[in-house]
Amino acid sequence: MVLYTPLLIEEVLKDYDKIKEFKEINYQGRKLQVEMLENGQYRIARILSSSPQDFLDPKLQPGIILQNEILESY
């Protein structure tokens, strides 16, 4: 892959070596993969569902921040 950018390589690869910790949870009856954030919240990384309707729900879009007290983990 070739990446054409005016940015320095240090800026492009910033935080590349950080390992993200993912977790599978059940949120409103749907299975999601979330990224654990430092402040005790979770960011949706992926929807793990076979229902097309789940992908159309704006509350389940990747990048949305969830509060941890409403989650059930697997």
Secondary structure, DSSP 8 states (H G I E B T S, - for coil): -----SS-HHHHTTTTT----EEEEEETTEEEEEEE-TTSEEEEEEE--S-HHHHH-GGG-TT-EEEGGG-EE-
